[in-house]
């Protein structure tokens, strides 16, 4: 994998600055009180620059880095002898290990807890992520994406992912990765209650 060039690094730095400004301001003032102009002033860019990266302030606050194609490919690339649920567990754990140390990710999760009404606006991002899981499992198994096994496995993996996130307390134990493994254990035990 080649290192991104200077131009790509500058673009990513601007995108991160806008996300950081949007989330910080939303936590300070409340999401409804924040304007695109506020975000731009805090990030030190023009509104024109803002709209090169995001369509709305909500997208800047809530958009999770585009991971669909990468997650799908990671599922496909797992060892061929792994069961699909095991492959999902590994890929989701890797993803959580990557993002849970990010200040921006933690701040976004805290924002969603402080303003649960924003979770409705995450529907598009969540749908794209679940579709990536679905298509990864379909390609891995050779089954069509509308197969009931594929749909059920993707939905269960996504539910475990969501359960881990909603149970996680940033900066406290258990970690996000540990919570994901606990949720996946529930699935693998066939929902047998703990003793």
N, C-alpha and C positions, 0 to 999 in steps of 0.2 A: 504494500500500500504506500503510495507516494504522499509526501507531506503537502498540505495545501499551500498554495502560493500566497504571496503577500496580499494580493487583492482579496482572496477568499478569506484570509485571516482578518483583514480589516472589516469585511462585510459581517463576519461572524461576531466580531467584537461590537460592532454597531447594533446588531440584532440583540446580543446579550445585554448591552447597555439599555436598550429600549425595554426589554423584558424586565430587567432589574428595576428600572425607574417606575414602570407600570405597577409592578407588584408592591414595591415599597410604598408608593403613594396610595395605592388601594388599601393597604394595611393601616396607613396613617390616617387617611381621610375618609375611608369607606369607598367602595368601588363606584358608587353613583356620583360622588363628588369630584372624581378625577376626570380631567379632560385630556384630549390628545395634546393640546397646547401645554398642559402641565407636564405631561410625560416628556415632550420634546425639550422643554426648558430644563428639566432635571437631567436628561441624557445629553444635552448640549447639541441637539440637531434640529433641523427645520421640520415643519409638518410634511413637507414634500418628501423628505428622507424617510419619515415615519411610514408614509403610505407606500414607499418602495418595499417595505418589509411586512407590514400588517395592514389589513383592511379596516380593523376597528380596534378600539382600546381594549375591548374584551379579549380579542385574539392575542393582543400583546400580553395581557395578564395571564391568560389561561393556556395558550398554545403550547403544547408539549412538542419538543423537537420531533421532526418527522422521523418516525422509527419503523413505520409499517414495512417497507421493503426489506430493511435490514433484519427485522425480527423474523419475517417470513423466511428469509434466506438462512438465518441461523437455525431455524427449526429443520429446514431441509438438510442442512449440512451436518446435523448431529449424527453420531454413529448409527449405521443402518440397523443394527440389532437392538437398538433402544425402542421400547414401547413409546407410542406418541405422547402419553402423559408424562413419561420420564423425560423425553426431549423437551416438552413444554416447561417442566420444572427447571431444567438446567438453563434454558434460554431466559426465562423470567428471572431466575436468581442472578444470572449474569447482568441482566439489565438493571435490576435493583441495586446490585453492588456498584454499578457504574454511576447511577444517578443519586443514590441516597446520601452520598457525601457532598453533593452540590448544594451550596447555600441557596441558589435560585430554586431548586426543586423543593427544599425544605420550606422556604418562604411561600412558595405556591401552595403547598399542602396546608400550611398554617392559614393562608388566606381563605382557602376553601372551607376550612373548619370554622373560621370566624364569620364567614358569609356563605352558609350552606346553599343559599338561593343561587349561587354561581354554578353549582354542580349541574344544573339543567343545561347550562351553556357549554358544558364539556361533552355533551352527547355526540357531537360530530367527531371529536378526537377519539372518544371511546369506541365509537362504531368502527372507525378506521383501524384501530388497534385490534379489535376483535376480528375484523375481516382478515387482517394479516395472520392472526393465529389460525383462522379457518383455512385459508389458502395454503399456509405452511403444512398443516396436517393433511390436507387433501393431496398435495404434491408428494408428501412423504409416504402416504399410504397407497397412492394410486387410485383413490376413490374420488368421486365427483364432490365438489364443494357443498352440494345440497344433500349429500348422504347423511342419514340420521346419526351415524357414528361420528362423522366428521363434525357436524354441527354441535352435537352433545359434548364432545371432547373439548372443542374450542370454547363453548359457553362455560363449561366447568373450569377450564384453565383461567378464563377471563374472570370468573367469579372468585376464584382463589386469589388472583392478582388484586382484585378490588377489596376482598376481605382483608388482605394483608395491609393495603394502603389505609383503609379506614380504621384499622386497629393500631396502626403505628403512631407512636408519639416521638416526633423528631427530637434527637438528643438523648433519648432514654432507651433502656433495654426493655424488651428484646428488640433486636435490629429488624429492619424491614425484610432482609433476606431470611432471618430466622422465622418471622411471621409467615412469609410465603411458604417456607418448608412445612410449617405447622398446618397451614391451610391445605397444601398438597397432600400431606399425610391423611387428613380427613377424607379427601377424595379417594386416595388409594385404599383406605380401610373400608370403603363403601359406606361412608357416613355412619359407621358404628360409633356410638357415643363413647367418650373416654370413661375409664373406670373411676 
